């Protein structure tokens, strides 16, 4: 028997595809404003874009990217242009950052379903359906923010030919003859969760009261019968949420890894964050990250805590895994959290100091009192 020495390709299948696409990479923990973040040409698709590998830590030696489960990107369709038609075996969900336009979705040989979108709209592409995204303006670009499962799929199959040219359809997810598929209709699954295929404006999305993590309202919208949800929450002016462990609740769903990022849609505030495996408490140091409308940030793999330091509600949305039908109801487990009575006094002192700078008073009394009752 003879042994031949071979040289293995560098990087994962997904990393090699990103390089072959010439796709720009943004690697940082926080994007101050996704409306103005710089993009570069992504020639194959006809748009400008950047891959968002949002992370508080650098990649391991010998790797290009941190996230190999799901990932995110920003893209901008030029005035009068299109995001060129394609189909693929990975899931994808979009939030419209700015502009207006339309999307056509179809299977080979089926009629096209076309729906219009505007700033604030959310839609998800049914698995392996053909789709083309049009900018309706002849004068202004349209910017979109997307989350996709491309890393998982590329690393599983390793074949762009299969991923982009597989003829399989998924009628249990998308009926191309249903003319109401991309209307704003929704089905309530339970309190705080709906199923839908199109959200006209996430700022107008109805939310259910949910005070378990402190003051606020929330809803989880399962999109296009896929894994992705549009998790949207809002909490009142001059209040804050309880610290919770994103690493144990939001990233790992039924054995599948979905990185998490918060897109803030209104207001001003900040996050406190602790490193992986670190439990917040008296004397335990934390990191502060400021945000405002348009900021996108990742909580990393540890505890984090949201603060509203302005006189208006803060609404945010998270595009991530969360479908109970595909992942099982056991995947949506309430995460470990730090009750108000157990938090580091420095958390309250930091909040009070920030409000004082702005000439504001806290509105936490009733919520902290409830925690003590």
MARTORSE-932867 format. One record per atom (N, C-alpha, C): x negated, y negated, z negated; residue number from 1. Coordinates in steps of 0.2 Angstrom, whole numbers, plus 2048, in hexadecimal, padded with zeros to 3 digits. Example, Ala and Ser with C-alpha at 12.3 -4.5 7.8 and 13.67 -1.06 7.14 Angstrom:
7BE;81C;7D9;1
7C2;816;7D9;1
7BE;810;7D9;1
7C0;80B;7DD;2
7BC;805;7DC;2
7C0;800;7D9;2
This chain:
7FC;806;800;1
800;800;800;1
7FC;7FA;800;1
7FD;7F5;804;2
7FA;7EF;805;2
7FE;7E9;801;2
7FA;7E5;7FE;3
7FE;7DF;7FB;3
7FC;7D9;7FF;3
801;7D5;800;4
800;7CF;804;4
801;7C9;7FF;4
7FD;7C4;7FF;5
7FE;7BE;7FB;5
802;7B9;7FF;5
808;7B7;7FC;6
80C;7B2;7FF;6
80C;7AB;7FB;6
80D;7A6;7FE;7
80E;79F;7FA;7
815;79E;7FA;7
818;79D;7F3;8
81F;79B;7F2;8
820;794;7F4;8
826;792;7F7;9
828;78B;7F8;9
828;788;7F1;9
826;781;7F1;10
827;77D;7EB;10
82E;77B;7EA;10
82F;77A;7E4;11
836;778;7E2;11
83C;77D;7E3;11
841;77B;7E0;12
847;77F;7E1;12
84A;77E;7E8;12
84F;782;7EA;13
852;781;7F0;13
856;77B;7F1;13
859;778;7EC;14
85C;772;7EC;14
857;76C;7EC;14
851;76D;7E9;15
84C;767;7E9;15
84A;767;7F1;15
848;76D;7F4;16
846;76D;7FA;16
84B;76A;7FF;16
851;76B;7FE;17
857;768;802;17
857;761;802;17
856;75E;7FC;18
856;757;7FA;18
850;754;7FE;18
84A;757;7FE;19
845;754;801;19
846;754;809;19
849;75A;80B;20
84A;75A;813;20
84F;755;815;20
853;753;811;21
858;74E;813;21
855;747;813;21
850;746;80F;22
84D;740;80F;22
851;73B;80A;22
855;73F;805;23
859;73B;801;23
855;738;7FB;23
856;731;7FA;24
853;72E;7F5;24
855;730;7EE;24
851;730;7E9;25
852;733;7E2;25
851;72D;7DD;25
856;72C;7D9;26
856;728;7D3;26
856;72C;7CD;26
851;72B;7C9;27
850;72F;7C3;27
84F;72B;7BD;27
854;72A;7BA;28
854;726;7B4;28
85A;727;7AF;28
85B;725;7A9;29
860;727;7A5;29
866;722;7A6;29
865;71C;7A8;30
86B;717;7A8;30
86A;713;7AF;30
870;713;7B3;31
870;70E;7B8;31
874;708;7B6;31
871;702;7B6;32
874;6FC;7B3;32
87B;6FB;7B6;32
87B;6FB;7BD;33
881;6FA;7C1;33
881;6FD;7C7;33
885;702;7C8;34
885;706;7CE;34
888;702;7D4;34
88B;6FD;7D3;35
88D;6F9;7D9;35
887;6F5;7DD;35
881;6F5;7D9;36
87C;6F1;7DC;36
876;6F5;7DD;36
876;6FC;7DA;37
870;700;7DA;37
86D;701;7E1;37
867;700;7E3;38
864;701;7E9;38
865;708;7EC;38
866;708;7F3;39
867;70F;7F6;39
863;70F;7FC;39
861;714;7FF;40
85D;715;805;40
861;71A;80A;40
85F;719;811;41
863;71D;816;41
862;724;815;41
868;728;815;42
869;72F;815;42
86B;731;81D;42
866;732;821;43
868;732;828;43
86D;737;82A;43
86D;73D;828;44
871;742;82A;44
879;740;829;44
87A;73C;824;45
881;73B;822;45
883;734;824;45
87F;730;827;46
881;729;829;46
882;724;824;46
880;726;81E;47
881;721;818;47
87A;71F;815;47
87A;71A;811;48
874;719;80C;48
876;71C;806;48
871;71F;802;49
873;723;7FC;49
86C;724;7F8;49
86E;726;7F2;50
868;728;7ED;50
86B;72E;7E9;50
867;733;7E8;51
869;738;7E3;51
868;736;7DC;51
86C;737;7D7;52
86C;734;7D0;52
86A;73A;7CC;52
864;73B;7CA;53
861;740;7C6;53
861;73D;7BF;53
867;73C;7BC;54
867;738;7B6;54
864;73C;7B0;54
85F;739;7AD;55
85C;73D;7A7;55
858;739;7A3;55
858;73B;79C;56
853;737;797;56
84C;73A;797;56
84B;740;79B;57
845;743;79B;57
842;744;7A2;57
83C;744;7A3;58
839;745;7AA;58
83A;74D;7AC;58
83A;74E;7B2;59
83A;755;7B4;59
834;759;7B1;59
835;760;7B1;60
830;764;7AE;60
82A;764;7B4;60
824;766;7B2;61
81F;766;7B6;61
820;76B;7BC;61
81F;769;7C2;62
820;76D;7C8;62
827;76D;7CB;62
82B;769;7C8;63
832;768;7CA;63
833;760;7CC;63
838;75F;7D1;64
83A;759;7D3;64
840;756;7CF;64
845;75A;7CE;65
84B;758;7CB;65
84C;75B;7C4;65
84F;758;7C0;66
851;75A;7B9;66
858;75F;7BA;66
85D;75C;7BD;67
863;75F;7BE;67
864;764;7C3;67
865;76A;7C2;68
866;76F;7C7;68
86C;773;7C6;68
871;770;7C3;69
878;773;7C3;69
87D;76F;7C7;69
87E;769;7C5;70
882;764;7C9;70
87D;75E;7C9;70
87F;759;7CE;71
87B;753;7CE;71
880;74E;7D1;71
87D;748;7D2;72
881;742;7D4;72
87D;73E;7D9;72
881;73A;7DD;73
87E;735;7E1;73
882;72F;7E2;73
87F;72A;7E5;74
883;724;7E7;74
882;723;7EE;74
887;721;7F2;75
886;720;7F9;75
88A;71A;7FB;75
888;717;801;76
88C;711;804;76
88D;712;80B;76
893;712;80D;77
895;713;814;77
895;70C;817;77
891;70B;81D;78
891;704;820;78
897;702;822;78
898;6FB;823;79
89E;6F8;826;79
8A0;6FC;82C;79
8A6;6FE;82D;80
8A9;701;833;80
8A6;708;834;80
8A2;70B;82F;81
89F;711;830;81
8A2;717;82D;81
89F;71D;82D;82
8A2;723;82A;82
89C;727;826;82
89E;72A;821;83
89A;730;81E;83
89C;736;823;83
897;738;827;84
898;73C;82C;84
89C;743;82A;84
8A0;746;82E;85
8A4;74C;82D;85
89F;751;82B;85
8A1;755;826;86
89D;75B;824;86
8A2;75F;81F;86
8A0;766;81F;87
8A3;76A;81A;87
89D;76D;816;87
89E;770;810;88
899;773;80C;88
89C;777;807;88
898;77C;804;89
89A;781;7FF;89
899;77E;7F8;89
898;778;7F7;90
897;775;7F1;90
89D;770;7F0;90
89F;76F;7E9;91
8A5;76B;7E8;91
8A2;764;7E7;91
8A7;75F;7E8;92
8A5;758;7E8;92
8AA;754;7E6;92
8A9;74F;7E2;93
8AE;74A;7E0;93
8AC;743;7E0;93
8B0;73E;7E2;94
8AE;737;7E4;94
8B2;732;7DF;94
8AE;72D;7DD;95
8B1;727;7DB;95
8B0;721;7DF;95
8B5;71D;7E1;96
8B3;718;7E5;96
8B1;712;7E1;96
8AB;710;7E2;97
8A8;70A;7DF;97
8AA;703;7E1;97
8AA;703;7E8;98
8AD;6FD;7EB;98
8AF;6FE;7F2;98
8B3;6FA;7F5;99
8B5;6FB;7FC;99
8BC;6FF;7FC;99
8BE;700;803;100
8C4;704;804;100
8C3;708;80A;100
8C7;70D;80B;101
8C6;711;811;101
8CA;717;811;101
8C9;71C;814;102
8CD;722;815;102
8C8;728;816;102
8CB;72E;814;103
8C8;734;814;103
8CC;739;818;103
8CA;73D;81D;104
8CD;742;820;104
8CB;749;81E;104
8CF;74E;81C;105
8CD;754;81A;105
8D1;75A;81E;105
8CD;75F;820;106
8D0;764;824;106
8CC;76A;824;106
8D0;770;826;107
8CC;776;828;107
8CC;777;82F;107
8C7;77B;832;108
8C6;77C;839;108
8CD;77E;83C;108
8D0;77A;840;109
8D6;77C;844;109
8DC;77A;840;109
8DC;777;83B;110
8E1;774;837;110
8E2;76D;838;110
8E8;76A;836;111
8E9;763;837;111
8E5;75F;832;111
8E4;759;833;112
8E0;755;82E;112
8E4;752;829;112
8E2;752;823;113
8E6;74E;81E;113
8E2;748;81D;113
8E5;742;81E;114
8E1;73C;81D;114
8E4;737;817;114
8E0;735;813;115
8E3;731;80E;115
8DE;72A;80D;115
8E1;725;80B;116
8DE;71F;80A;116
8DB;71E;802;116
8D6;71B;801;117
8D3;719;7FB;117
8D1;712;7FA;117
8D0;710;7F4;118
8CE;709;7F2;118
8C9;709;7EC;118
8C6;704;7EA;119
8C2;703;7E4;119
8C6;706;7DE;119
8C3;70B;7DB;120
8C6;70E;7D5;120
8C9;715;7D7;120
8C9;717;7DD;121
8CC;71D;7DF;121
8C8;723;7DD;121
8CB;729;7DC;122
8C7;72F;7DA;122
8CA;734;7DF;122
8C6;738;7E2;123
8C8;73E;7E6;123
8C3;743;7E6;123
8C5;749;7E7;124
8C0;74F;7E8;124
8C1;753;7EE;124
8BC;755;7F1;125
8BC;759;7F8;125
8BE;760;7F6;125
8C3;763;7F9;126
8C4;76A;7F8;126
8BE;76E;7FA;126
8BD;774;7F7;127
8B7;778;7F9;127
8B7;77A;800;127
8B1;778;803;128
8B0;77A;80A;128
8B4;777;80F;128
8B8;772;80E;129
8BC;76F;813;129
8B8;76A;817;129
8BA;769;81D;130
8B7;764;821;130
8B9;75D;81E;130
8B5;758;81E;131
8B7;751;81C;131
8B3;74C;81F;131
8B6;746;820;132
8B3;740;823;132
8B5;73A;81F;132
8B1;736;81D;133
8B3;730;819;133
8B1;72A;81D;133
8B7;726;81D;134
8B6;720;822;134
8B6;719;81D;134
8B2;715;81F;135
8B3;70E;81C;135
8B8;70A;821;135
8BD;707;81D;136
8C2;704;821;136
8C1;6FD;823;136
8BB;6FA;820;137
8B9;6F3;821;137
8B4;6F3;826;137
8B5;6EE;82A;138
8B0;6ED;830;138
8AB;6E8;82D;138
8AB;6E5;827;139
8A7;6E0;825;139
8A3;6E2;81F;139
8A6;6E6;81A;140
8A3;6E8;814;140
8A1;6EF;813;140
89C;6F1;810;141
89A;6F8;80F;141
89F;6FB;80A;141
8A0;701;809;142
8A4;705;804;142
89F;709;800;142
89F;708;7FA;143
89A;70C;7F5;143
89E;711;7F1;143
89C;717;7F1;144
89F;71D;7EE;144
899;720;7E9;144
89C;723;7E4;145
898;726;7DF;145
89B;72E;7DF;145
896;732;7DF;146
898;739;7E0;146
895;73E;7DB;146
898;743;7D9;147
895;749;7D5;147
896;74F;7D9;147
891;754;7DA;148
892;75A;7DE;148
88E;760;7DB;148
890;766;7DD;149
88D;76C;7DA;149
888;76E;7DF;149
885;76A;7E3;150
880;76C;7E8;150
87A;770;7E5;150
877;76D;7DF;151
871;771;7DD;151
873;778;7DB;151
878;77A;7D8;152
87A;781;7D7;152
87B;785;7DD;152
87E;782;7E2;153
880;786;7E8;153
879;787;7EC;153
875;782;7ED;154
86F;782;7F1;154
86A;787;7ED;154
86A;787;7E6;155
865;78C;7E3;155
868;793;7E3;155
86F;793;7E4;156
872;79A;7E4;156
871;79D;7EB;156
872;79A;7F0;157
872;79D;7F7;157
86B;79B;7FB;157
868;795;7FA;158
862;794;7FD;158
863;793;804;158
869;792;807;159
869;792;80E;159
86E;78C;810;159
86B;786;813;160
86F;781;815;160
874;783;81B;160
872;788;81F;161
876;78A;824;161
87C;78D;822;161
87C;791;81D;162
882;794;819;162
886;78E;816;162
883;78A;812;163
886;785;80E;163
88A;780;812;163
888;77E;818;164
88B;77A;81C;164
88F;77D;822;164
88E;783;823;165
891;786;829;165
895;78C;828;165
897;78E;821;166
89B;793;81F;166
8A2;792;822;166
8A5;797;825;167
8AC;796;828;167
8B2;797;823;167
8B0;799;81D;168
8B5;79B;818;168
8B9;795;816;168
8C0;797;815;169
8C4;792;812;169
8C7;794;80B;169
8CA;790;807;170
8CC;791;801;170
8D3;78E;800;170
8D8;792;803;171
8DF;790;803;171
8E2;78F;7FC;171
8DF;792;7F7;172
8E2;792;7F0;172
8E0;78B;7ED;172
8DB;787;7F0;173
8D9;781;7EE;173
8DC;77B;7F3;173
8DD;77D;7F9;174
8DF;777;7FE;174
8E3;77A;803;174
8E9;777;804;175
8EE;779;809;175
8EE;773;80E;175
8EB;774;814;176
8EA;76E;819;176
8F1;76C;81C;176
8F6;770;81B;177
8FD;76F;81D;177
901;76B;818;177
8FE;76A;812;178
902;767;80D;178
901;75F;80D;178
906;75C;810;179
905;755;812;179
905;750;80B;179
906;753;806;180
906;750;7FF;180
900;751;7FB;180
8FB;755;7FE;181
8F6;757;7FA;181
8F2;751;7F7;181
8F0;74C;7FB;182
8EC;747;7F9;182
8F1;741;7F7;182
8F7;742;7F5;183
8FB;73C;7F2;183
8F9;73C;7EB;183
8FC;737;7E7;184
8FA;736;7E0;184
8FE;73A;7DB;184
901;73F;7DE;185
905;744;7DA;185
900;747;7D5;185
903;749;7CF;186
8FF;74D;7CA;186
903;751;7C6;186
900;756;7C3;187
904;75B;7BF;187
901;75B;7B8;187
905;75B;7B3;188
902;75B;7AC;188
901;762;7AA;188
8FB;763;7A8;189
8F9;76A;7A6;189
8FA;76A;79E;189
8F9;765;79B;190
8FA;765;794;190
8F9;75D;792;190
8FA;75C;78B;191
8F8;755;789;191
8F1;753;78B;191
8F0;74E;78E;192
8E9;74C;78F;192
8E6;74F;795;192
8E9;753;799;193
8E7;756;79F;193
8EC;757;7A5;193
8EA;755;7AB;194
8EE;755;7B1;194
8EA;758;7B6;194
8EE;75B;7BB;195
8EB;75D;7C2;195
8ED;758;7C7;195
8E8;756;7CB;196
8EA;752;7D1;196
8E4;753;7D6;196
8E5;750;7DC;197
8E1;750;7E1;197
8DE;749;7E3;197
8E2;744;7E0;198
8E0;73D;7E2;198
8E2;738;7DD;198
8DE;734;7DB;199
8DF;72F;7D6;199
8DF;728;7D9;199
8E4;724;7DA;200
8E3;71E;7DE;200
8DF;719;7DB;200
8DF;718;7D4;201
8DB;713;7D1;201
8DA;716;7CA;201
8D4;718;7C8;202
8D3;71B;7C1;202
8D4;716;7BC;202
8D4;70F;7BD;203
8D5;70A;7B8;203
8DD;70A;7B6;203
8E1;70C;7BB;204
8E8;70D;7B9;204
8EA;713;7B7;204
8E6;718;7B6;205
8E8;71F;7B5;205
8EA;71F;7AD;205
8F0;722;7AD;206
8F3;723;7A6;206
8EF;727;7A1;206
8EE;725;79B;207
8EA;729;796;207
8EF;72B;790;207
8ED;730;78D;208
8F0;733;787;208
8EC;731;781;208
8F0;72F;77C;209
8EC;72D;775;209
8E8;733;773;209
8E2;732;771;210
8DE;737;76E;210
8D9;734;769;210
8DB;735;763;211
8D7;731;75E;211
8D2;736;75A;211
8D1;73C;75D;212
8CD;741;759;212
8C6;73F;758;212
8C4;73B;75D;213
8BD;739;75D;213
8BC;731;75C;213
8C2;72F;758;214
8C2;728;757;214
8C7;725;75B;214
8C8;71E;75B;215
8CD;71B;75F;215
8CC;71C;767;215
8D2;71D;76A;216
8D2;71E;771;216
8D7;722;775;216
8D7;722;77B;217
8DC;726;77F;217
8D7;729;785;217
8DA;72F;787;218
8D6;733;78C;218
8DB;737;791;218
8D8;739;796;219
8DC;73E;79A;219
8D6;742;79F;219
8D7;748;7A0;220
8D3;74C;7A4;220
8D7;74E;7AA;220
8D5;74C;7B0;221
8D8;74D;7B6;221
8D4;752;7BA;221
8D7;758;7BB;222
8D4;75E;7BF;222
8D5;75C;7C6;222
8D0;75C;7CA;223
8D0;75A;7D1;223
8CF;75F;7D6;223
8D4;75F;7DB;224
8D3;763;7E1;224
8D3;76B;7DF;224
8D6;76D;7DA;225
8D5;774;7D8;225
8CE;777;7D7;225
8CA;772;7D5;226
8C3;774;7D5;226
8C0;774;7CE;226
8BA;774;7CD;227
8B6;774;7C6;227
8B6;76D;7C3;227
8B6;768;7C8;228
8B5;761;7C5;228
8BC;75E;7C2;228
8BB;75A;7BD;229
8C0;756;7BB;229
8BE;74E;7BB;229
8C2;74A;7BB;230
8C1;743;7B9;230
8C4;741;7B2;230
8BF;741;7AE;231
8C0;740;7A7;231
8C0;739;7A5;231
8C6;736;7A4;232
8C6;72E;7A3;232
8C8;72D;79C;232
8C5;728;799;233
8C6;726;792;233
8C6;71F;791;233
8C9;71C;78C;234
8C9;715;78A;234
8CA;714;783;234
8C6;710;780;235
8C6;70E;779;235
8C6;707;778;235
8CA;705;772;236
8CB;6FE;771;236
8C6;6F9;770;236
8C7;6F3;770;237
8C2;6ED;76F;237
8BF;6EE;768;237
8B9;6ED;767;238
8B6;6EC;761;238
8B6;6F2;75C;238
8B6;6F8;760;239
8B6;6FF;75C;239
8B1;703;75F;239
8B0;709;75C;240
8AB;70E;75F;240
8AE;715;75D;240
8AB;71A;761;241
8AC;721;761;241
8A8;724;75C;241
8AA;72A;75A;242
8A5;72F;756;242
8A0;732;75A;242
89A;732;757;243
895;736;75B;243
896;73D;75C;243
895;73F;762;244
896;746;763;244
891;749;768;244
890;750;768;245
88A;753;76B;245
88C;755;772;245
88A;751;777;246
88C;752;77E;246
888;758;780;246
882;75A;77E;247
87F;760;780;247
882;766;77F;247
886;766;77A;248
88A;76D;778;248
891;76D;77B;248
893;767;77D;249
89A;767;77F;249
89C;766;786;249
898;762;789;250
89A;75F;790;250
895;762;796;250
88F;764;794;251
88B;767;799;251
88C;76E;79B;251
88E;772;796;252
88E;779;797;252
895;77C;796;252
898;77E;79C;253
89F;780;79D;253
89F;787;7A0;253
8A1;78C;79C;254
8A1;793;79E;254
89B;795;7A1;254
895;793;79F;255
88F;795;7A1;255
88C;791;7A7;255
890;78C;7A9;256
88E;788;7AF;256
88C;781;7AC;256
886;77F;7AF;257
884;778;7AC;257
886;772;7B1;257
889;76E;7AD;258
88B;768;7B1;258
888;762;7AD;258
884;75E;7B0;259
881;758;7AC;259
886;753;7AC;259
886;74E;7A7;260
88B;74A;7A6;260
889;743;7A6;260
88D;73E;7A9;261
88B;737;7A9;261
892;733;7A8;261
891;72E;7A4;262
897;729;7A3;262
896;723;7A8;262
89C;722;7AB;263
89C;71C;7AF;263
8A1;717;7AC;263
89E;711;7A9;264
8A2;70C;7A6;264
8A6;708;7AB;264
8AC;707;7AA;265
8B0;703;7AF;265
8B2;6FC;7AD;265
8B2;6FB;7A6;266
8B4;6F5;7A3;266
8B0;6F3;79D;266
8B0;6ED;79B;267
8AD;6EB;794;267
8A6;6EB;794;267
8A3;6EA;78E;268
89C;6EB;78C;268
89B;6EE;785;268
896;6F2;785;269
895;6F5;77F;269
88E;6F9;77F;269
88D;6FE;77B;270
887;701;77B;270
888;709;779;270
883;70D;77A;271
883;714;778;271
87D;714;773;271
87E;718;76D;272
879;71B;769;272
878;722;76B;272
871;724;76C;273
870;72B;76E;273
86A;72E;769;273
86B;735;768;274
866;738;764;274
863;73E;769;274
85D;740;768;275
85A;745;76C;275
85E;74C;76B;275
85C;751;770;276
85F;758;76F;276
85D;75B;768;276
862;75E;765;277
861;762;75F;277
860;75D;759;277
861;757;75A;278
861;752;754;278
868;750;752;278
869;751;74B;279
870;750;749;279
86F;749;746;279
874;744;748;280
874;73D;745;280
875;73D;73E;280
872;739;73A;281
873;738;733;281
86F;732;730;281
870;731;72A;282
86C;72C;727;282
864;72C;728;282
861;727;72B;283
85A;727;72C;283
858;72A;732;283
85C;72D;736;284
85A;731;73C;284
85A;72B;742;284
855;72A;745;285
854;725;74A;285
859;727;750;285
85B;721;754;286
85F;722;75A;286
85C;71D;75F;286
85F;71E;765;287
85D;71A;76B;287
863;716;76D;287
863;710;76E;288
868;70C;771;288
868;70A;778;288
86E;70B;77C;289
86E;70A;783;289
874;705;784;289
873;6FF;787;290
879;6FA;788;290
87C;6FC;78F;290
882;6FB;78F;291
886;6FC;795;291
88B;6F6;796;291
88E;6F6;79C;292
893;6F1;79E;292
897;6F5;7A4;292
89C;6F1;7A7;293
8A0;6F4;7AC;293
89B;6F5;7B2;293
89B;6FB;7B5;294
896;6FD;7BA;294
890;701;7B8;294
88F;702;7B1;295
889;705;7AF;295
88B;70D;7AF;295
886;711;7B1;296
886;718;7B1;296
881;71B;7AD;296
882;71F;7A8;297
87D;721;7A3;297
87E;729;7A1;297
879;72C;7A0;298
87A;733;79D;298
878;733;796;298
87C;737;792;299
87B;738;78B;299
875;73D;789;299
872;740;78F;300
86D;745;78D;300
870;74B;78A;300
86C;74F;786;301
86E;755;783;301
86F;755;77C;301
870;74F;779;302
871;74E;772;302
877;74A;770;302
878;748;76A;303
87D;744;768;303
87D;73D;76B;303
883;73B;76C;304
883;734;76E;304
88A;731;76C;304
88A;72A;76C;305
890;726;769;305
891;720;76D;305
898;71F;76F;306
89A;719;772;306
89C;713;76E;306
89A;70D;770;307
89C;707;76C;307
89F;702;771;307
8A4;6FF;76F;308
8A7;6F9;772;308
8A6;6F3;76F;308
8A2;6EF;772;309
8A0;6E8;76F;309
8A3;6E2;772;309
8A9;6E3;775;310
8AC;6DD;778;310
8B3;6DD;776;310
8B7;6D8;778;311
8BE;6D7;776;311
8C3;6DA;77B;311
8C1;6DF;77F;312
8C5;6E2;783;312
8C4;6EA;783;312
8C9;6EE;785;313
8C8;6F5;785;313
8C2;6F7;78A;313
8BF;6FC;788;314
8BA;6FF;78D;314
8BD;706;790;314
8BD;706;796;315
8BF;70C;79A;315
8B9;70F;79D;315
8B8;716;79D;316
8B3;719;7A0;316
8B5;71F;7A3;316
8B2;722;7A8;317
8B4;728;7AC;317
8AE;72D;7AC;317
8AF;733;7AC;318
8A9;738;7AC;318
8AB;73D;7B1;318
8A8;73E;7B7;319
8A9;743;7BB;319
8A5;749;7BA;319
8A8;74F;7B8;320
8A4;755;7B5;320
8A9;75B;7B6;320
8A6;761;7B4;321
8A9;767;7B3;321
8AF;767;7AE;321
8B4;76B;7AF;322
8B9;76B;7A9;322
8BF;76E;7AB;322
8C0;772;7B1;323
8C6;775;7B3;323
8C7;77B;7AE;323
8CD;77B;7AA;324
8CE;781;7A6;324
8D0;787;7AA;324
8D3;786;7B0;325
8D5;78C;7B5;325
8CF;790;7B7;325
8C9;78C;7B9;326
8C3;78F;7BC;326
8BE;791;7B6;326
8BE;78D;7B1;327
8B9;78E;7AC;327
8BC;791;7A5;327
8C2;792;7A5;328
8C5;795;79F;328
8C7;790;79A;328
8CC;790;796;329
8CE;78B;791;329
8C9;78B;78B;329
8C5;790;78A;330
8C0;790;785;330
8BA;78C;787;330
8B9;78A;78D;331
8B4;785;78F;331
8B5;77E;78C;331
8BB;77C;78B;332
8BD;776;788;332
8BD;775;781;332
8B8;776;77E;333
8B7;777;776;333
8B5;770;774;333
8B9;76D;76E;334
8B7;767;76C;334
8B0;767;769;334
8AC;762;76B;335
8A5;762;769;335
8A4;761;762;335
89E;762;75F;336
89C;760;758;336
89C;759;758;336
89E;755;753;337
89E;74E;752;337
89C;74C;74B;337
89A;746;74A;338
899;743;744;338
89E;73F;742;338
8A2;740;73C;339
8A7;73C;73A;339
8A5;736;737;339
8A9;731;737;340
8A7;72A;735;340
8A4;72A;72E;340
8A7;72E;72A;341
8A4;72E;723;341
89D;731;722;341
89B;734;727;342
894;738;727;342
88F;734;72B;342
891;72F;72F;343
88C;72C;733;343
887;728;72F;343
881;727;732;344
87C;722;730;344
87F;71B;72F;344
87E;718;729;345
880;711;728;345
87D;70D;72D;345
877;70E;730;346
874;70A;735;346
878;70A;73B;346
87D;70F;73C;347
881;70E;742;347
886;709;741;347
889;708;73B;348
88E;703;73A;348
88A;6FC;73A;348
884;6FC;737;349
881;6F5;737;349
87F;6F3;73E;349
87D;6F7;742;350
87C;6F6;749;350
882;6F3;74D;350
887;6F6;74B;351
88E;6F4;74F;351
890;6ED;74C;351
88F;6EC;746;352
891;6E5;743;352
88C;6E0;745;352
886;6E1;746;353
881;6DC;748;353
883;6DA;74F;353
885;6DF;753;354
886;6DE;75A;354
88D;6DA;75B;354
892;6DB;757;355
898;6D7;757;355
897;6D0;755;355
893;6CF;750;356
891;6C9;74D;356
88E;6C4;752;356
889;6C7;756;357
886;6C3;75B;357
88B;6C1;760;357
891;6C4;761;358
896;6C2;766;358
89C;6BF;763;358
89B;6BD;75C;359
8A1;6BA;759;359
8A7;6BE;758;359
8A6;6C4;757;360
8AC;6C9;757;360
8AC;6CD;750;360
8B2;6CF;74F;361
8B3;6D3;749;361
8B5;6DA;74A;361
8B3;6DF;746;362
8B4;6E6;748;362
8BC;6E7;747;362
8BE;6EC;74B;363
8C5;6EE;74A;363
8C5;6F6;749;363
8C1;6F8;744;364
8C0;6FF;743;364
8C4;701;73C;364
8C6;6FC;739;365
8C9;6FE;732;365
8CE;704;732;365
8D3;704;735;366
8D8;709;735;366
8D5;710;737;366
8D0;710;73C;367
8CD;716;73E;367
8C9;719;739;367
8C5;715;736;368
8C0;717;731;368
8C4;719;72B;368
8C9;716;729;369
8CD;718;723;369
8D1;71E;724;369
8D3;720;72A;370
8D6;726;72C;370
8D1;72C;72B;370
8CA;72A;72C;371
8C5;730;72B;371
8C4;731;724;371
8C6;72C;720;372
8C5;72D;718;372
8CB;730;715;372
8D1;730;719;373
8D7;732;715;373
8D7;73A;715;373
